Amino acid sequence: MVEKGWQQLPGQLLHVSVGPAGLWGVSSSNIVLKFQDNKWKSVTGLLKQVDAGGDKFLAGVSSQDKVVCLSPSCTDSKSSIVTFTSLDGALKYYSCGPFGCWGVNNVNDIFFRNDVTPGKCDGSKWQQVEGKLIMLEVSTDGSVYGIHPSGRVYTREGISAKTPTGSVWVIVDFCATFKHVTYDAGSLWLLSQNGDIYKCVDENENTST
């Protein structure tokens, strides 16, 4: 793929996510928006973070850390009136991929949501995973990357359909600290503590903790 630089889209957002569910974002006032027909359109509901990486369903959390999801029938619809499904528990960040959904709560504990499917995006129960992260992102190939409270970047090894929670957290050896990470299509994207953007291609040298 030939890279041609940045292209600015209309509007201003606090958070944005792209995946099988489409291109979604939230504004500084927590309004949920979907990019369709070359423009942002708001839908019912208020969220502070959304994630479009699930199997055509949308996931997210509210400003009160309430966890929700939106079924594929709603993400595919052009209607502005949608109904979010509420999950039990509370998280400050939530992200989904092909093998399930991951999240972190307000004390940086890490959780995996069992039995998530397109037809049942709310899943069944939470499973705590060892470690501490301030945020994490799941890619469309199931990879999980997160930011430790120290600002170091970690990835989860051993993830597969049979072992969706993987086996061990591994540090990604950078000589810097970051506040946000996302990975997909072979590229790792990072935001530094002061907001600088970094892209790492074909990153594969990790040091075990």
URGI-V45929 format. One record per residue. N is the residue number from 1. PSI is psi in whole degrees, 0 to 359 (999 if undefined). Layout:
# URGI-V45929
N_PSI / N_PSI
This chain:
# URGI-V45929
1_132 / 2_127 / 3_135 / 4_13 / 5_187 / 6_143 / 7_122 / 8_134 / 9_159 / 10_154 / 11_169 / 12_131 / 13_154 / 14_326 / 15_146 / 16_148 / 17_141 / 18_144 / 19_198 / 20_334 / 21_357 / 22_198 / 23_117 / 24_159 / 25_172 / 26_145 / 27_175 / 28_342 / 29_16 / 30_17 / 31_134 / 32_132 / 33_145 / 34_137 / 35_111 / 36_149 / 37_36 / 38_28 / 39_160 / 40_132 / 41_131 / 42_151 / 43_168 / 44_147 / 45_153 / 46_123 / 47_155 / 48_342 / 49_138 / 50_159 / 51_124 / 52_16 / 53_354 / 54_178 / 55_75 / 56_12 / 57_156 / 58_141 / 59_159 / 60_178 / 61_150 / 62_176 / 63_343 / 64_13 / 65_23 / 66_133 / 67_133 / 68_166 / 69_162 / 70_124 / 71_159 / 72_327 / 73_330 / 74_322 / 75_331 / 76_342 / 77_151 / 78_5 / 79_144 / 80_350 / 81_111 / 82_160 / 83_115 / 84_142 / 85_130 / 86_141 / 87_156 / 88_161 / 89_180 / 90_133 / 91_154 / 92_345 / 93_140 / 94_132 / 95_144 / 96_154 / 97_195 / 98_339 / 99_4 / 100_187 / 101_145 / 102_153 / 103_168 / 104_146 / 105_188 / 106_354 / 107_19 / 108_17 / 109_150 / 110_136 / 111_149 / 112_137 / 113_120 / 114_151 / 115_35 / 116_130 / 117_166 / 118_324 / 119_348 / 120_73 / 121_346 / 122_350 / 123_206 / 124_314 / 125_163 / 126_144 / 127_119 / 128_138 / 129_140 / 130_154 / 131_176 / 132_131 / 133_148 / 134_335 / 135_162 / 136_160 / 137_140 / 138_133 / 139_173 / 140_348 / 141_4 / 142_353 / 143_145 / 144_126 / 145_147 / 146_168 / 147_122 / 148_156 / 149_337 / 150_349 / 151_356 / 152_151 / 153_134 / 154_154 / 155_156 / 156_124 / 157_158 / 158_12 / 159_133 / 160_178 / 161_326 / 162_329 / 163_73 / 164_340 / 165_1 / 166_200 / 167_325 / 168_147 / 169_137 / 170_134 / 171_139 / 172_119 / 173_88 / 174_150 / 175_47 / 176_167 / 177_156 / 178_167 / 179_348 / 180_144 / 181_147 / 182_149 / 183_138 / 184_158 / 185_36 / 186_5 / 187_138 / 188_124 / 189_137 / 190_147 / 191_126 / 192_175 / 193_333 / 194_11 / 195_3 / 196_145 / 197_131 / 198_142 / 199_126 / 200_122 / 201_136 / 202_43 / 203_124 / 204_11 / 205_100 / 206_150 / 207_124 / 208_144 / 209_999
